[in-house]
Amino acid sequence: MRSVATKQIAPANPRSSEYARQLAPVLARVTVETMRGMRAPTLLRQYAVPDVLADVERRASLSLRLRLGKQPPNSAVRVGTVRTCQVSDTALEASAVVQEPYRARCLAFRLELRHSGWRMTALEVG
């Protein structure tokens, strides 16, 4: 039996821009899942500033009201294209297309390096 060597990829330094690039698709998916009511908004607390978190919570509340109290959808969302642009050493902007079962959403957000790590400081949802 032949052994196959696997390449180990070291995780990026949590304060590096490469880490922020790796974080962008994850935050896009978690943000949309939170807005759909599939995740608790508290999961975003460590990655979003209070204003952004309040906006996501407001959208999740609206989604719940539109569903008239029914259970949140359990179908997964899929992150498509994610583009990032490094604005400065401490800021990165990202855009993402997230596919839901019956629609696609586009997100644009800004990540800034704060003393506690990368934080989503602005969010636009289309």
C-alpha positions in Angstrom: 0.0 0.0 0.0 1.4 3.4 -1.0 1.2 6.2 1.5 0.1 9.6 0.3 1.8 12.6 1.8 -0.5 15.4 2.8 0.6 19.0 2.9 0.0 20.6 6.3 -1.2 24.2 6.0 -0.3 26.3 9.0 -3.1 28.6 10.2 -2.5 32.2 9.6 -1.5 34.5 12.4 -4.9 35.8 13.8 -3.6 39.4 13.4 -2.5 39.0 9.8 -4.5 40.1 6.7 -4.3 36.5 5.5 -6.3 35.5 8.5 -8.9 38.2 7.6 -9.1 36.8 4.1 -9.7 33.3 5.4 -12.3 34.7 7.8 -14.3 36.6 5.2 -16.2 33.6 3.6 -17.0 32.2 7.1 -18.4 35.5 8.3 -20.4 35.9 5.1 -22.1 32.5 5.7 -22.6 33.0 9.5 -24.1 36.4 8.9 -26.6 35.2 6.4 -27.5 32.2 8.6 -28.0 34.5 11.5 -30.2 36.8 9.5 -32.3 33.7 8.4 -32.7 32.7 12.1 -30.6 29.6 11.7 -27.9 30.8 14.2 -28.0 32.8 17.4 -26.8 36.4 16.9 -24.5 35.9 19.9 -22.2 33.8 17.7 -21.2 37.0 15.8 -20.5 39.0 18.9 -16.8 38.4 18.9 -16.5 39.3 15.2 -18.8 42.3 14.8 -19.0 45.7 16.4 -22.2 46.5 18.3 -23.8 48.5 15.4 -23.3 45.7 12.9 -24.6 43.1 15.4 -27.7 45.2 16.1 -28.4 45.4 12.3 -28.0 41.6 11.9 -30.3 41.1 14.9 -32.9 43.5 13.5 -32.8 41.5 10.2 -33.2 38.2 12.0 -36.2 39.6 14.0 -37.8 40.8 10.8 -37.2 37.4 9.2 -38.9 35.7 12.1 -41.9 38.0 11.9 -42.2 37.3 8.2 -42.2 33.6 8.9 -45.0 34.1 11.4 -43.2 32.3 14.2 -42.6 29.2 12.2 -39.3 27.3 12.6 -36.3 28.8 10.9 -35.3 27.1 7.6 -32.8 24.4 8.1 -31.4 24.3 4.5 -27.8 25.4 4.4 -26.6 28.4 2.6 -23.6 28.2 0.2 -20.9 30.9 -0.1 -20.0 31.5 -3.7 -17.5 34.1 -4.9 -15.7 36.1 -2.2 -13.5 39.0 -3.2 -11.2 40.9 -0.8 -9.4 44.2 -1.1 -6.7 45.2 1.4 -7.4 48.9 2.1 -4.6 49.3 4.7 -2.6 47.2 7.1 -5.5 47.2 9.5 -8.5 47.2 7.1 -9.8 44.8 4.6 -13.0 45.1 2.5 -14.8 42.0 1.2 -17.8 41.2 -1.0 -19.5 37.9 -1.2 -22.3 36.1 -3.0 -24.2 33.8 -0.7 -26.7 31.3 -2.3 -29.8 30.5 -0.4 -32.3 27.8 -1.6 -34.5 30.3 -3.5 -32.3 33.4 -3.8 -28.8 34.8 -3.8 -27.6 37.6 -1.6 -24.7 39.8 -2.0 -22.8 41.1 1.0 -20.2 43.8 1.3 -18.4 44.3 4.6 -15.4 45.9 6.1 -13.0 44.1 8.6 -10.8 46.2 10.7 -8.0 45.0 13.0 -8.8 46.1 16.5 -6.9 45.3 19.8 -9.0 42.2 20.2 -8.6 40.9 16.6 -10.5 41.4 13.3 -14.0 42.9 13.6 -16.7 43.5 11.1 -17.2 47.3 11.3 -19.6 47.8 8.3 -22.1 45.6 6.5 -24.3 46.1 3.5 -26.7 43.4 2.3 -28.3 43.3 -1.1 
